[in-house]
Amino acid sequence: MDFQNRRFQVLLAVAAIVVLSITAERCQQLVGEEGSSQSGKFTILNCFDMGSGTVACGVKEGVKLYFYNIRSAHVERARHRAIESALVDAVSQGMSPKDSATYVQKESKKAAKLASRQAKRIIGPIISSGWDFFEAIYYGGTVTEGFLRGTGTLFGACGGGFLGEQKLGRFGYLVGSHLGSWVGGR
């Protein structure tokens, strides 16, 4: 089997999600309505009730996007500072325009890589996982359920953000971490 094939990886991910979903549904049927999670009662449709559900969804998604965007802004700020500094250095050394451009590009890439390592994509996923943990508890779930949901959100957001950033850069990180957070929390 070719595990490097993109189609195979996508098919495997879809199959895993379907199997997990069916398993979760069967487990809920085994423990009954009273013993099962109450946090699952809040669905995506509650986000469109034009009431408290809409406000709750808007706040939750807004907070997550805000924190995911903090990391991206940090990297861009570091890149911009490096460009300014490298331009000053290039002018003071009397480099030609072509050499200056190469030098500035190299320095900005180095600074962005360092800033990305420093941020390590941690703020957004931690906020998301904490939010999902407390949401599960608020809707009557157990601490174990909250822990599992928060952990799934954390790993989903980190993994989705990493894969998205590799494919589409900053926008990919935002979309990937948001989508990964949603899938991991389910």
Buried (B, 14 or more C-beta within 10 A) or exposed (E): EEEEEEEEEEEEEEEEEEEEEEEBEEEBEEEEEEEBBBBBEBEEEBBEEEEEBEEBBEEBBEBBBEBBBEBBEBBEEBBEEBBEBBBEBBEEEEBEEEEBBEBBEEBBEBBBEBBBEEBEBBBBBBBBBBBBBEBBBEBEBBEEBBBBBBBBBBBBBBBBBBBBBEEEEBEBBBBBBBBBBBBBBB
